[in-house]
């Protein structure tokens, strides 16, 4: 372990020892506590910390969960476009009208489904995440081209459609994390 030092609150303290907060807070003038010195603090067990999440296995698992959750969302949104029941169609129509018509909406849905499949297959995850990020960046253009659809009473009050668009910032960040991850 490290060097342990005896000290009495308010009386004797070694300069490199941590002070026990209970002695000072309680005002126990004669209380003695054993504390770890600064040098041994770094080697002390990490109780209560989440160091297990810093292991390579945990990081791979987190990246896999991120890829799978994004894939599920993209596949779901894509299939809704393919079967012509997507609630995003009116938003697309207000932004780029021809994309909301057949066959373009179905092609957009197929592209989203392909991105989802790419996110599931580890070898394709990086290019799929780049495509996903580019696709989502295009959806943010509605903020500039059709702000009346995104904001109800002007900036910063979002409409439901605006919330749908702005949440893509999180997806874009996730796509960047997947693209930047080491394999």
Secondary structure, 3 states (H helix, E strand, C coil): CCCEEEEECCCECCCCECCCHHHHHHCCCCCEEEEEEHHHHCCCCCCCCCHHHHCHHHHHHHHHHHHHHHHHHHHHHHHHHHCCCCCCHHHHHHHCHHHHCCCHHHHHHHHHHHHHHHHHCHHHHHHHHHHHHHHHHHHCCHHHHCHHHHECCCCCCECHHHHHHHCHHHHHHHHHHHHHCCC
